Amino acid sequence: MKKHLVLALGLMVSPIAFAQSAYDALERVKTIMDDDQLRQESYESGHERIRFCGYCHGEDGNSVRDYIPNLADQHPLYLFNQFEKFGDGRRDHYVMTKLAQTLSLEERIDIAVYYSQQEAKSRTPDSPSLAAEGEVIFKRYCTACHGEEGGGFKDMPRLAGQPAEYLESRLVRFKKMEPGDDTTPMIGITDALSEEDFERLAEYLQTL
């Protein structure tokens, strides 16, 4: 099955061919997602490869620790792009960077496909009143990119159901970044918000 998928898509499995392979890989992800048989084969291969990932992100993509993000129901192109960023240095994390650099192109694709097919689970807010305030902020600042229900779209991540602790920490990091350090629009968005707003947003988003 593995060989069949590689032959069918013409995948190169040499590790860490990030710069040359990114565009072709994104096209291959689209091809897989549009074909039921290829998607199922990629899903099964991804399930075999997520043993290490599952310790932190959960086998079903729902985080087992509140400071770690859910991967469930993220768009496969978004997940694949995050592997690329960890692998080529645009993102840095003491675990994820090393992991991304050990995965072949095929493995990065299969893991992305696998987690994209999992169901994200919402969480109960610690403070319903804060969550209600967070909904107002979300609708004002976030829906244009992340969708009315926080589900994301391609390169825009799913926020719905993410652990509040993780969301808050990411928002704080964006706020501390200087313009020019990154191309993300999140720097400008977070500059207009307070850390109290981050708490409100996080409380709301984990309930979706």
C-alpha positions as a LaTeX table, in Angstrom:
\begin{tabular}{lrrr}
\hline
Residue & $x$ (\AA) & $y$ (\AA) & $z$ (\AA) \\
\hline
Met1 & 0.00 & 0.00 & 0.00 \\
Lys2 & 2.79 & 2.40 & 0.91 \\
Lys3 & 4.67 & 1.73 & $-2.31$ \\
His4 & 1.45 & 2.03 & $-4.30$ \\
Leu5 & 0.79 & 5.49 & $-2.88$ \\
Val6 & 4.32 & 6.65 & $-3.57$ \\
Leu7 & 4.18 & 5.43 & $-7.16$ \\
Ala8 & 0.73 & 6.82 & $-7.75$ \\
Leu9 & 1.71 & 10.32 & $-6.67$ \\
Gly10 & 5.32 & 10.28 & $-7.74$ \\
Leu11 & 6.40 & 11.26 & $-4.25$ \\
Met12 & 10.07 & 11.75 & $-3.51$ \\
Val13 & 10.81 & 10.39 & $-0.04$ \\
Ser14 & 14.26 & 11.90 & 0.49 \\
Pro15 & 14.21 & 13.67 & 3.88 \\
Ile16 & 14.29 & 17.43 & 4.35 \\
Ala17 & 13.86 & 18.54 & 0.73 \\
Phe18 & 11.90 & 21.48 & 2.06 \\
Ala19 & 12.66 & 24.32 & $-0.32$ \\
Gln20 & 12.42 & 22.31 & $-3.56$ \\
Ser21 & 9.52 & 20.11 & $-2.55$ \\
Ala22 & 7.07 & 22.46 & $-0.85$ \\
Tyr23 & 5.05 & 23.55 & $-3.87$ \\
Asp24 & 4.84 & 20.06 & $-5.38$ \\
Ala25 & 3.92 & 18.61 & $-2.00$ \\
Leu26 & 1.05 & 21.04 & $-1.57$ \\
Glu27 & $-0.29$ & 19.99 & $-4.95$ \\
Arg28 & 0.00 & 16.36 & $-3.91$ \\
Val29 & $-1.93$ & 17.02 & $-0.72$ \\
Lys30 & $-4.73$ & 18.47 & $-2.84$ \\
Thr31 & $-4.62$ & 15.41 & $-5.11$ \\
Ile32 & $-4.88$ & 13.05 & $-2.13$ \\
Met33 & $-7.76$ & 14.94 & $-0.53$ \\
Asp34 & $-9.73$ & 14.89 & $-3.80$ \\
Asp35 & $-9.41$ & 11.11 & $-4.23$ \\
Asp36 & $-11.17$ & 8.79 & $-1.76$ \\
Gln37 & $-8.79$ & 5.87 & $-2.24$ \\
Leu38 & $-5.61$ & 7.92 & $-2.02$ \\
Arg39 & $-6.95$ & 9.77 & 1.01 \\
Gln40 & $-7.71$ & 6.51 & 2.80 \\
Glu41 & $-4.27$ & 5.09 & 2.00 \\
Ser42 & $-2.58$ & 8.27 & 3.20 \\
Tyr43 & $-4.74$ & 8.26 & 6.34 \\
Glu44 & $-3.74$ & 4.69 & 7.18 \\
Ser45 & $-0.07$ & 5.42 & 6.59 \\
Gly46 & $-0.33$ & 8.54 & 8.74 \\
His47 & $-1.91$ & 6.55 & 11.55 \\
Glu48 & 1.12 & 4.27 & 11.56 \\
Arg49 & 3.46 & 7.25 & 11.87 \\
Ile50 & 1.83 & 9.32 & 14.62 \\
Arg51 & 2.90 & 7.20 & 17.59 \\
Phe52 & 5.37 & 9.84 & 18.78 \\
Cys53 & 3.01 & 12.74 & 17.91 \\
Gly54 & 0.22 & 11.17 & 19.95 \\
Tyr55 & 2.11 & 11.50 & 23.23 \\
Cys56 & 1.51 & 15.26 & 23.14 \\
His57 & $-1.18$ & 15.93 & 20.54 \\
Gly58 & $-3.27$ & 12.82 & 21.20 \\
Glu59 & $-3.88$ & 9.91 & 18.85 \\
Asp60 & $-7.10$ & 11.61 & 17.77 \\
Gly61 & $-5.41$ & 15.01 & 17.50 \\
Asn62 & $-6.94$ & 16.43 & 20.68 \\
Ser63 & $-4.17$ & 17.67 & 22.93 \\
Val64 & $-3.40$ & 15.77 & 26.12 \\
Arg65 & $-1.81$ & 18.88 & 27.68 \\
Asp66 & $-3.38$ & 22.32 & 27.82 \\
Tyr67 & $-0.25$ & 24.10 & 26.60 \\
Ile68 & $-0.06$ & 21.97 & 23.43 \\
Pro69 & $-2.30$ & 22.62 & 20.39 \\
Asn70 & $-4.93$ & 20.34 & 18.95 \\
Leu71 & $-4.19$ & 19.04 & 15.46 \\
Ala72 & $-7.60$ & 17.46 & 14.92 \\
Asp73 & $-9.60$ & 18.86 & 12.00 \\
Gln74 & $-6.88$ & 21.30 & 10.97 \\
His75 & $-6.65$ & 21.78 & 7.22 \\
Pro76 & $-4.02$ & 19.35 & 5.83 \\
Leu77 & $-2.31$ & 22.14 & 3.89 \\
Tyr78 & $-1.95$ & 24.14 & 7.09 \\
Leu79 & $-0.50$ & 21.16 & 8.97 \\
Phe80 & 1.91 & 20.36 & 6.17 \\
Asn81 & 3.06 & 23.98 & 6.01 \\
Gln82 & 3.84 & 23.92 & 9.74 \\
Phe83 & 6.10 & 20.91 & 9.21 \\
Glu84 & 7.89 & 22.89 & 6.50 \\
Lys85 & 8.34 & 25.88 & 8.78 \\
Phe86 & 9.75 & 23.78 & 11.60 \\
Gly87 & 11.97 & 21.93 & 9.15 \\
Asp88 & 13.50 & 24.98 & 7.46 \\
Gly89 & 13.83 & 27.18 & 10.54 \\
Arg90 & 10.96 & 29.63 & 10.10 \\
Arg91 & 9.51 & 28.18 & 13.29 \\
Asp92 & 11.64 & 26.86 & 16.12 \\
His93 & 10.72 & 24.40 & 18.85 \\
Tyr94 & 13.04 & 22.06 & 20.70 \\
Val95 & 10.89 & 19.01 & 19.87 \\
Met96 & 9.06 & 19.89 & 16.67 \\
Thr97 & 12.09 & 21.20 & 14.81 \\
Lys98 & 14.02 & 17.96 & 15.30 \\
Leu99 & 10.97 & 15.85 & 14.50 \\
Ala100 & 10.20 & 17.72 & 11.27 \\
Gln101 & 13.77 & 17.27 & 10.10 \\
Thr102 & 13.61 & 13.50 & 10.53 \\
Leu103 & 10.38 & 13.02 & 8.56 \\
Ser104 & 10.33 & 12.27 & 4.86 \\
Leu105 & 8.09 & 14.23 & 2.54 \\
Glu106 & 5.69 & 11.29 & 2.37 \\
Glu107 & 5.50 & 11.08 & 6.16 \\
Arg108 & 4.80 & 14.80 & 6.53 \\
Ile109 & 1.96 & 14.53 & 4.04 \\
Asp110 & 0.46 & 11.39 & 5.58 \\
Ile111 & 0.51 & 12.79 & 9.12 \\
Ala112 & $-1.14$ & 15.99 & 7.92 \\
Val113 & $-3.86$ & 14.02 & 6.15 \\
Tyr114 & $-4.43$ & 11.76 & 9.16 \\
Tyr115 & $-4.91$ & 14.55 & 11.68 \\
Ser116 & $-7.05$ & 16.60 & 9.29 \\
Gln117 & $-9.62$ & 13.78 & 9.35 \\
Gln118 & $-9.99$ & 13.70 & 13.15 \\
Glu119 & $-12.80$ & 15.41 & 15.06 \\
Ala120 & $-11.84$ & 18.35 & 17.26 \\
Lys121 & $-13.48$ & 18.36 & 20.68 \\
Ser122 & $-14.72$ & 21.51 & 22.35 \\
Arg123 & $-14.00$ & 22.28 & 26.00 \\
Thr124 & $-16.01$ & 23.69 & 28.87 \\
Pro125 & $-15.07$ & 27.28 & 29.73 \\
Asp126 & $-13.66$ & 28.02 & 33.15 \\
Ser127 & $-15.56$ & 31.31 & 33.09 \\
Pro128 & $-18.74$ & 31.54 & 30.96 \\
Ser129 & $-18.84$ & 35.31 & 31.47 \\
Leu130 & $-15.32$ & 35.72 & 30.05 \\
Ala131 & $-16.23$ & 33.43 & 27.16 \\
Ala132 & $-19.22$ & 35.64 & 26.34 \\
Glu133 & $-16.94$ & 38.68 & 26.24 \\
Gly134 & $-14.48$ & 36.74 & 24.11 \\
Glu135 & $-17.17$ & 36.04 & 21.52 \\
Val136 & $-17.58$ & 39.76 & 20.90 \\
Ile137 & $-13.81$ & 40.18 & 20.39 \\
Phe138 & $-13.62$ & 37.14 & 18.13 \\
Lys139 & $-16.41$ & 38.38 & 15.85 \\
Arg140 & $-14.77$ & 41.78 & 15.56 \\
Tyr141 & $-11.17$ & 40.77 & 14.94 \\
Cys142 & $-10.90$ & 37.12 & 13.93 \\
Thr143 & $-13.65$ & 35.86 & 11.63 \\
Ala144 & $-12.26$ & 37.33 & 8.40 \\
Cys145 & $-9.33$ & 34.90 & 8.50 \\
His146 & $-10.42$ & 32.07 & 10.80 \\
Gly147 & $-14.09$ & 31.82 & 9.82 \\
Glu148 & $-17.36$ & 32.50 & 11.62 \\
Glu149 & $-17.00$ & 29.30 & 13.67 \\
Gly150 & $-13.22$ & 29.44 & 14.07 \\
Gly151 & $-12.67$ & 26.48 & 11.76 \\
Gly152 & $-9.88$ & 28.06 & 9.74 \\
Phe153 & $-9.20$ & 27.78 & 6.03 \\
Lys154 & $-6.13$ & 26.31 & 4.32 \\
Asp155 & $-3.24$ & 28.39 & 5.70 \\
Met156 & $-5.37$ & 29.90 & 8.44 \\
Pro157 & $-5.47$ & 27.56 & 11.45 \\
Arg158 & $-8.51$ & 26.18 & 13.19 \\
Leu159 & $-8.94$ & 27.96 & 16.52 \\
Ala160 & $-12.16$ & 26.26 & 17.60 \\
Gly161 & $-11.62$ & 23.84 & 20.46 \\
Gln162 & $-8.00$ & 24.80 & 21.07 \\
Pro163 & $-6.90$ & 24.70 & 24.74 \\
Ala164 & $-7.21$ & 28.15 & 26.29 \\
Glu165 & $-3.73$ & 27.99 & 27.81 \\
Tyr166 & $-2.17$ & 27.34 & 24.41 \\
Leu167 & $-4.15$ & 30.09 & 22.69 \\
Glu168 & $-3.22$ & 32.66 & 25.31 \\
Ser169 & 0.47 & 31.83 & 25.09 \\
Arg170 & 0.46 & 32.14 & 21.29 \\
Leu171 & $-1.33$ & 35.48 & 21.39 \\
Val172 & 1.16 & 36.82 & 23.92 \\
Arg173 & 4.04 & 35.72 & 21.67 \\
Phe174 & 2.52 & 37.51 & 18.69 \\
Lys175 & 2.07 & 40.67 & 20.74 \\
Lys176 & 5.73 & 40.65 & 21.75 \\
Met177 & 6.94 & 40.34 & 18.16 \\
Glu178 & 8.17 & 43.46 & 16.39 \\
Pro179 & 6.78 & 44.43 & 12.96 \\
Gly180 & 9.16 & 43.05 & 10.37 \\
Asp181 & 10.08 & 40.01 & 12.44 \\
Asp182 & 7.43 & 38.00 & 10.62 \\
Thr183 & 4.84 & 38.48 & 7.89 \\
Thr184 & 1.92 & 37.27 & 10.01 \\
Pro185 & $-0.99$ & 39.71 & 10.33 \\
Met186 & $-1.34$ & 38.52 & 13.92 \\
Ile187 & 1.26 & 41.06 & 15.05 \\
Gly188 & $-1.06$ & 43.91 & 14.11 \\
Ile189 & $-4.16$ & 42.18 & 15.48 \\
Thr190 & $-2.64$ & 41.45 & 18.89 \\
Asp191 & $-1.20$ & 44.96 & 19.13 \\
Ala192 & $-4.78$ & 46.24 & 19.30 \\
Leu193 & $-5.72$ & 43.86 & 22.12 \\
Ser194 & $-4.76$ & 43.50 & 25.78 \\
Glu195 & $-3.67$ & 40.36 & 27.56 \\
Glu196 & $-7.04$ & 40.42 & 29.32 \\
Asp197 & $-8.62$ & 40.28 & 25.86 \\
Phe198 & $-6.47$ & 37.25 & 25.08 \\
Glu199 & $-7.91$ & 35.46 & 28.11 \\
Arg200 & $-11.44$ & 36.29 & 26.98 \\
Leu201 & $-10.76$ & 35.08 & 23.44 \\
Ala202 & $-9.17$ & 31.86 & 24.63 \\
Glu203 & $-12.08$ & 31.10 & 26.95 \\
Tyr204 & $-14.53$ & 31.52 & 24.09 \\
Leu205 & $-12.60$ & 29.68 & 21.39 \\
Gln206 & $-12.11$ & 26.52 & 23.44 \\
Thr207 & $-15.90$ & 26.16 & 23.64 \\
Leu208 & $-16.46$ & 26.02 & 19.85 \\
\hline
\end{tabular}
